[in-house]
Amino acid sequence: MSTLPTRIEREAGRRLEASEIVNITAARERALSRMLMLYISTGVLFMLLPGTFLGVWNLLTISSHRAANSVSPAWIQAHGHAQIFGWIGSFILGIGFYSIPKLRRLGSFALAPVWCAWGLWTMGVASRWIGSVYPWHWRVLVPLSSVCELIAFLVFFRIVCRHRADHSDKASLDEWVFVVIAGSCGLLLTLLVNFGLAFYLGFQSASPEVPPNFDQRFLVLETWGCLVPFVWGFSAKWLPVFLGLRTARGRILLLAVALNSGGVLLALAGAMLPATVLLLTGLATAISALRLFEPAERPAKVKGVHSSFPFFVRLAYVWASIAAFLSLWAAMSRDSSGIWGASRHALTVGFLATMVFAIGQRVLPAFSGMRPLFSTKLMFLSLLLLAVGCLLRVSSEVLAYQGFVRSAWSWLPTSAICEMTAVTLFAFNLLTTFAREAPAVATQPLREAK
């Protein structure tokens, strides 16, 4: 009888210990969700204000003057920087900080560096936008922005690599992880080139405008070298679950990344024609590896999102193919500024933005504490308007800028309004979702995608 209290005490101790573990796990999950929502909300604000609204203003000015050079190149570059770094870059860092430790089953880590990285990244993007749009101390702000962005990414890279080395087995890495790593290396190279470019502009240039010839090469690095591999990697991870596809062909996807990387390096060297051939070949290889247009094994999982979700995901890859073909056409032509612009828009809006609108509204509510998406109808409407606006913009840039159809200049304002409305609806839907109270269940969101 003397041992009975001891057993009871031990059992009570085990229950207390298990309860503490559950509470710690739930608290960590809530902290990570708040961190993610901050990064995503910041990205949405950059997307709306210095990104889309400035882009619409630029487009209206171009349309009214019927001349592509009627807007300062520095303003166009500020718009692009806010979209690529401020919007999608903030999304990448936020999802990376949130997902990678969970996906690799890493232990908890101090969140102070994560908040620090957010502050540096946000200040860097904002400084670059202010320095490019306004002449106020741009020689200081532009280099300062590149320093802040580079340090923020190095904080992210250090945290991921440290936990990767401490807790993972290299043999357990799937191919999609290597694709994401390739995107991370592309982002690092982009930030290093941006660092050198920013200091060159600050000390040697008469304006914050990036020289046109180099700007075209740098855009290939930013998009094809950085953002595209990220999308391919997470497509290989998530789309077999969401769309019911067969498992991606991992080795073929790695071949696609190698071809794509070769194209990016050739573009940086100025060899645009062979570069575009490799980029197109790499994209075709990636689509084959992802099995996007093969018959699905299972019905798509559209619970909580609009039923058109699988269609728009596939449409995004159609836009990527259009972008690759347009870039090849532009590289083969002499006067091709309109074709290059159409290619960039097909890739950044048609492919990247459509994937963010579709996948983002699928996974981010779950990552933010299993919140249900506010409105699936708004999700559909935002994707539809984005597709219509992109179609008008891409076709009008080819027809109007190249002088094929003069009346196509009048399509630009309509495309701008469609895309601005789409972006606003996406932002409203996502931010309203974040503002709703999270359910009291599920400390392991999106279990089905892991």
N, C-alpha and C positions, 0 to 999 in steps of 0.2 A: 504493500500500500504506500510505502514511502516514496516509490518512484513515480506514482501517478501524478502528483503536482508537477514534477519535472517534465514529464511528457506533455502535459497540458501547456506548460510554459513554452516548451520548444515549439509546439504546434502554433501557439499564438505568435511567437516570434517570427516563424516562417510566414504566417499570414501577414504580419505587419511589414516584413521585408518585401513581400510581393506587392503589397499595397503601395509602399514607398516607390518601388520601381515603376509601377503603373503611373503614379503621380508625376514622377520625374520625366517619364516618357511623354506624358500628355503635355507637361509644361514646355518641354523642348519642342514638341510639335507645334504648340501655339506660338512660341517664339519664332520658329522658322517660318510659319505661315505669315506672321506679321512682317517679318523681314521680306518675304517674297512679295507681299502686297505693296510694300513701300517701293521696291524696285519696279514692279509692274506699273504702279500708279505714276511713278516718275517717268517711265518710258511713254506712257499714254499722254502725259502732259507735253513732253517733247514732240510726240507725234502730232498733237493738235496745234500747238501754238507756234513755235519756231519752225516746225516741220511742214505740216499741211497748209496752214493758213498763209505762210510766206510763199509756199509753192503756188498756191492759188493766185495770190497777188502777182507773182512773176508771170504766171500763165495768162492772166487777164491783160497784163501790160503787153506781152508778146502778141496776143491776139489783136489788140486794138491798133498796134503799130504794124502788124503783119510782117514782123521781122524778128528772127530768133535772137539777134544781137542787140535788141532794144532794152535788155535788162542787164545790169552789171553781173559779170561772171562770178564775182565774189558773193553776191546775193544767192545765186543759184547753188554755189558750192556750200554756202551756209545752210541752205535748205537741205541739201544732200547729207551734210555732216550731222544735222539734227535728226534726220530720219535714220541713218545707218548706225551712228554711235548712240545718239540720245534715245531713240526708240528701240530698235532691235538690239543694240548693244546692251542696254539696260535689261531687256528681257533675258538675254543670254546669261548675263552675270547673275541675275536673280534666280533663274531656273537652275543655273549651275550650282550656286551656293546651296540651294534647297535640295536639288535632286541627287547630285553626285554622292554626297555622304550617305544618303538613304539607299540609293541604288547599289552602292558598293558595301553596304552594311558597316559603315564606319561609326566610330564612337562620337559622342558629342564633342563640340569644340566651342571655344569662347567666341561669342558673337561680336565682340568689340572690333576686331579687324574687319568684319563684314560691314558694320555701320561706317567704319572709316573709309572702306572702299567705295561705298555708296556716296559719301560726301565728296570724295576726290573725283569720282567719275562725273557726278552731277555738276560740280564746279567746273570741271574741265570742258564738258560739252557746252555749258552755258557761256563760259569765257570765249570759246571759239566762235560761237554764234554772235555774241556781242562784238567781238573784235573784227569779224568779217562784215557785219551789216553796218556798224557804226565806225567812224574813224577815231573813236575815243581810245587812245592808248593801245592801239592794236598791235604795235611792236612788242608790247609786254604781254598782252592777253593771249595772243596766238601761241607763242612759245610756252607760256604758262599752262595753257590748256593741254598741250601735248604732254607736258610733264605730269600733270594730274592724272590724265587718262592712262598713261603708261604705268605709273605707280599703282593705281587702282587695280589694273589687270595683274600686275606682279603680285599684289596681295592675294588676289584670287588664285593665281597659278601656284603660289607657295602653299596655300592651304590645301588645295586639291592634291598637289604632288606629295606633300608631307603625309597626308592620310592614305594616299594611294600606296606609298612605300611602307607605311607602318602596318597596314591591315589587309593588303590584297595579295593575291597570288597571280603572277603574270599569266600562268597557264589558264586561269579562269576568265580572262578577258575575252569577250565576244568581239566579232569584227566591227560591229557598230560603234563600240567604244573607241577603236582605233580611228574610225572615220571622224568622230567627235574630236579626238585628239588632233587630227589633221586640221580641223577647223580652228581649234585653239592655237595651233602653231601659225595658221594663217592670220589669226587675229593679232598674235604677238608680232609677226612680221609687219602687218599693217600699221600697228602702233609705233614700231621702231622707224619705219619709213616716214610716218606722219611726224614723229619727233624730229628727225633730221630736216624734213621739209619745212616744219614750222619755224625752226631756228634759221633756216635759209631765208624764209620770207621776212622774219623779224629783223634780220641784220643786213640782208642784201637786196631785198625787193622794194619797189616803190609803192606796193599795195599788198593787201592780204590775198590777192588773187593767185591761185595756183596756175602756172603756165599751162596753156591748153594742151600741148602735146603730152606733157607728163600727166596732166589730170586724167586723160583718157586711159593711160596705163595704170594709174593709181586706182581708178574706179574698177578696173578688172580685178586687181588685188583685193579691194574691199569686198566686192560682191562674190565673184567666182572663187577667189582664193580663201575667203573667210566664211561668209554667210552660207554659201551653197553647200559646202561639206557639213556644216552644222545641221542643215535641214535634211540632208541625205542620212546622216547618222541617226537622228531622232525619228526619221521616217522608217528606217529599218527596225528600230526598237518598238515603235508604237503602232504603225499602220497594220502589221499582221493581226494585232489585237482589235483595233478599231474597225478595220475594213474587212476582217475575216480572210485576209490573204494568206497564202502559204509563206513559210519562213523565207526571208530574203536570202539570196545567194551571196553569202558573206565574202567569199574570195573574189567574186566578180565585182562586187561593190568596191573592194579595195583596189582592183584594177582600174575602176572608174575614177577613183580618187587620184591614182597615179597619173592617169591621162589628164585629168583636170589640172593637177599641180604642174605638169609639164606645160600645159597651155598658159597657165598664169605666169610662169617664169619666162616663157617666150614673149608674152605680152609686155612684161616689165622690160625686156631687152629691146622692145620696139618691133619685133617680128610679128605683126598683127595677123597676117594671113595664115601662117602655120599655127599660130596660137588659137585662132578661132576654129580651125579644123580640129585641133585636139580638144577644145572645149565642147564642141558639138559631139565628137565621138565619145568623150567621157560622159556626157549627159545621156546619150543613147544607151551606153553601157549601164549606167546607174538605173535607168528606168527598167531595163531588162532584169537587173539584179533585184530590184524591189518588187518585181512581178505585179506592177500596178494595173496593167491592162490584161492580165491573165484572169481566167475565171476564179472567183473566190471559193475558198473551202467552206466558209461558214457565213451566215448572215452578218452584215455590219452591225456594230453596236452603236445605236443611235439614241439610246435612252438618255434623256436630259439635254439633247441637242436636236437641231432640226434634221429631218430625214434626208435633206439634200447634202448633208455633210460629206458623204463619199464622192458625190459628183464634183464638188468644188475642190476637193483634194486632188482628184485626177485632173481637173481643169488647170490647177496650178502648174502641174508638170507639162501640160500642153503649152502654157504660156512660157515656161522655161525653154521648151523646144523652139517656139517662135523667136524668143530672144536670141538663141544660139544661131538660128538660120539668118536672122537679121544682121547679127554681128559679122557673119561670114560674108554676107552681101556687102556690108559697109566696107569690110577690109578689101574687097575686090573692086571697089568703086573709088573714083577720085574725089568728087564732091559728094560727101556722104554724111554731113553733119546731122541731117534729119533722120537718116537711117540709124546712126549711132544712138541718137536720142531715143528713138523708138525702141531700139534693142534694150537700152538701159531701163526704160519704163516697163517694158514687158517683163524684165527680170525682177526689178525691185517691187513693182506693184502687182503685176500679174502673177508672178511666182511667189516671191517672199511675203508680200503683204497678204495674199490670199491664204498661204499656209499659216501665217500668224493668226489671221481672222478665224480660220477653220479649226486648227489644232489648239490655238490659245483658248478659244471659248469651250473647248472640250476638256482640257486638262487643268487650266488655271483655277476655275472654281473648285475643283476637287483638291488641288494643292493648297488652296486657301482655307482649308478646314471643312472639306466636303460640302461646301455651299452649292446649292442648285443654281444653274444659270438663270438669270432674271427673266429673260424672254428668248425663246427659241425663234419666234417670229422676227424679232429684231436681228437675230443672228443671220437668218436667211436674207432679210432685206439688206443688211450691210454687205453681205457677200455678193448679192445680185447687183447692187449699185456699184460696187467696186469693179465687178466684171464689165459692166456696161461702160463705166467711165474709162477703164483701161483700154477697152476696144476702141472707143472714140479717140483717146489720146494717141495710141500707137498708130492707128490708121491716119490720123490727121497730121502727125509729125512726118510720116513718110510722104503723104500726098501734098501737104502745104509747104513744108520746109524744102522739099526737093523740087517744088514748082510744078508738080503734076496736075493738081486741082486747086485753083485759087480759093474756091468757096470753102475748102477744108479748114481755112483759118477760123471760120465761124464755129467750127465744132469744138475748138479748144475751151471756150467758156463753159459749154455744156458738160464736157468731160471733167472740168475742174469742179463744177457744182456737184456732179454725181459722186466723185471721189471724196470731196469734202463732207458730203452728207453721209457717205458710207463710213468714213473714219469717225465722224461724230457719233453715229449710232453704235459703232463698235465700242468706243470709249464709254458711252453712257451705259451700255449693257454690262460691260465689265466692271466699271466703278460702282454701279448700283448693286451688282452681285457681291462685291467686296463689302459694301456698306450693310448688307443684310446680316442678321445674326446667324452664326454658324451653328449647325446641329451639335448636340452634346455627345455625339457618338463618333466613332472612327478616328483613331489616332494614327492610322496607317492609310492615308488617302491613295486612291488609284491603285489598289492592290492588284487589280486585273492586268495592269500594264507592266508589272514587274516580273 
